Amino acid sequence: MSYGAYLGLDQLLAAQHPRSEPPQHDELLFIIQHQTSELWLKLMLHELRSARALLATDELAPALKRLARVKHIQHTLTGQWSVLATLTPSEYAEIRPFLATSSGFQSWQYRAVEFLLGNKNADMVTVFEHDPAARSLLADLLVEPSLYDEFLRYLDRHGYAVPADLLDRDFTQPYRLDERLVDTFAAVYASPSEHWGVYETCEELVDLEDNFQQWRFRHLQVVTRTIGMKPGTGGSSGVSFLRRALDLTFFPELYAVRARV
């Protein structure tokens, strides 16, 4: 077994197919940037699904290990934007026509990550009617509990006050702030040493969301400096869509509780 054979390098390194005519030097950068992002998203999905399953079986310590790895993946994904930022508006204009209707908005793995973290949207499933495997995976994640839902179930099993209607809610809907749960987390933050495992998990989740917001903001910055206020490819609204995404939150009570500490 050779290094190349184990990694499938023949297939991996042959997976870049620039389409510009005449060939444009910067298209390879654009392709590799997005292909490597998809590979990291694949690993993130692997780790998040495992963390969710571990929480469901009360294995908190290994679940936190998975989340720690996810945070490092997020740092890598955010750092990658600095490479794409070397693409100037003039250089991008040379390759943009060859992207046709393709868009990062169509990344089913990114959408799966958002579903796992709780930002559910049934309309996003229909975007992938052309890809039965992706649509099926997203449809499953839509109806399944998110990572945060599973954390709330863990809290309930361990004697924390979690409203029953949150445990049996419609998981196809995005999670919304519940003030009753803020009271529960306020008690945890008032005495971290007595609730250390839960306290640590709360902070890990906040780290994860903070990293996600940094990724979103860096994405917004790079798009702004590359195309300004032009519409994005594939029919997306570009910068305005990315700005709206900054208002989304996965774990609202973990931010609301900070006003109580």
N, C-alpha and C positions, 0 to 999 in steps of 0.2 A: 504494500500500500504506500503510494507516494503522497507527498503533501498536496500536489495538484489534484490527484485522483480523489483523495479524501474530501477536499473542498469543492470538487466539481468545477475547477477553475476553467476548464475548456468551455463549459456552458456559460459560466458566470462572465468571463471576459469577452465572450462572443455575443453578449446580450445587449450591446449598445449599437443601435442602428440609426445613425444620423440621417435625416431626411432632407436637409437643405440642399438646394441646387441653384447655383454652384455651392459646393461645400463651404460651410462657415466654421471657422476655427473654434468658436465658443459653444457650439452646440453640444460637444462632448461633455463640457462642464455641466450644462443644464441637465443632460440625461443622467449623468453619474450622480449629481446632487440628489435627484429625485429617486433614483434607484436605491441608493444607500439609505435614504430616509425610509423607504418602504421596508428595507431589511431591518432597520432598527425598530420600526413599528411592529413588524412581525414578532420580534423578541419581546417588545413591550406587551403585546397582547398575550404572549405565552406566560409572562411573569404575572400580569394582572389577573388572568384567569386562575392561575395557580394560587395567588394570594387570596382570591375570593373563595376558592374551594377550601383552603386551609382555615380561613375564618369560620366557615360553615361547620368545620369539625373541631372547633375550639383550639386549633394549633396556632396560637398567636405569634410565638417567637419566629417560626419559619415564615409566617405570612409577612412579618416585618422585614425579614431578610429579603423577600421578594420585592417589597416596596423600596428598600434601599437600592436594589439594583435598578429598578425603574427610574429612580431619581438620577442615577448616573447616565442612563440612556437619554433621559431628558436633557441633561447638560450637553451631551454629545450632539443631539439634534439641534439644540439652540446654537451651539458653536458653529455648526455647519452653515448657518445663514451667512456668516462672515465670508465664506468662500463664494457663495452666490452673489454677494454684494459687490464682488469685483467685476461683475457684469454691468457695464454701463448702459444707459438707455439706447445709445446708438448701436451697441453690440447686440443687445436683446432685440432691437427692431429688425435686425438682419435674420434672426431665426424665428421670430414670433409667427410669421405667416405659415410656417411649416408645422406648427403645433396644431393647426386646424381647430377642431372643437374640443381637443383634450384640455383638461384642467385639473389642478390639484384638488378641486372641489369634488372630483370623482373618485378620490381615494377611499375605497371601502375599508381599508385597514384603519385609516384615521377615524372614520365614522365609527368603527367598532370600538376603538379606544374611548371615544366620547360616550358611547352607549354604556360601556363598562363602568365609566366614572359617573354616569347618571344623567348625562345630557341626552335624553331620549327624544326622538322625533320620528314618528311613523312615516312622515312624508319622505324622509331620507332613504327609507327602504325601497320605495318605488323608483328611486333614481337608478337602481341597479337591476331593473327588469331584464336588461340585456345580458346579465351575468348571473345565472341561476345559483351558482355556488355562493357567490358573495351575498346575493339577496337572501338565501336561506340562512346563512350565518347571522346576518343582521336581524332577520326576523326572529331568530331564536334569542339573540341578545336583547331585543326589544322587550320581550315578555319576561325575561329572567331578571332577578334582583341585581342591582348594581353592586359594586364593591362597597359603597356606603350603606346600602340596604342590608347587606350581609353583616356589616359592622354593627348596625343597630340590632340585628337579631342576636349577635354575639352579646351585646350589652344586656339585652333582655334576659338571656339565659343565665347571665352572671349577676342578676339581681338589681340592675340599674333601671330606673324609671323611664320606660320607653312607651309612649302612647300606643295602645293596641292597634289603632287604625293606621299607624305608620308601618306596622309589621305586616299588615295584610292589605296594603294599598295596591292600586293599579300600577304595576311596574312599567307599563308602556308610557307613562307620563313622566316628564322631568320632575326631579325632586324639588320641593319648595320649602322655604324656611318655616319651621314650626317653633313658636316661642316656648312651648312646653318642654321641648328638648333642650333649649338653651339653659333652662333651670338645671337639668341633669348634668350638663357639661360644666356649668358654673360650680357645682359641688366638686367635680373632679379637679378643676383648676384651683379651687380653694384649698385643696389638700393633696398635692401631687404625690407625695410619698405614700399615701394610703391607697392610691389608685394608679400605681406607676405604669402598669401595662397598658391600661386604657389611655392614660395621659400621654404616654409615648406614642401610641397609635394615632391619637388626635394630632399630635405635632408632625408625625410622618405624613399624614393626609394633607395637612396644611402645606408642608414642604412640596408635596406632589402638585397641589393646585398652584402654588406660587411658581413652580417651575413651568407649569403648563401656560400660565399667564405670561411668563417671560418669553416662552416660545412664540405665543401668539403676537406679542408686541414686536418681537424681532422680525417676525414674518411681515407684519404691517410696515415696519420701517424699510425693509428691503424692497417690498412691492412699491412703496411710495417713492423711493429714490430711483426705481427702475422704470416705472410707467406713470408715476404721478396719479392723477385722478381718472385715467382712462379706465374703461370697463376691463374686467379680466377676461381671460380666454374661457371658452366653453359657456359663455353667457353669464358668468358671475359678475357681480357689480364691482369687484375689485376692492379698493381701499375701504369704501363705506361698509361692505360686508365684514371685512376684517376688524373694523372699529367696533361694530356691534358685538362681535364675538368677545371683546374684552369685558363686556358687562355680564357675561355668563359666569356662574359659580357652581361648583359641584357640591361643596360641603358648607352650606350657608351658616349653620349653627356654630361651626368651629371658628367663624369669623365674628359672628354676633356676640359670642361669649366673651370676646376680648374687652368689650365695654363693661363687663361685669367684674373683671379681675382687679 
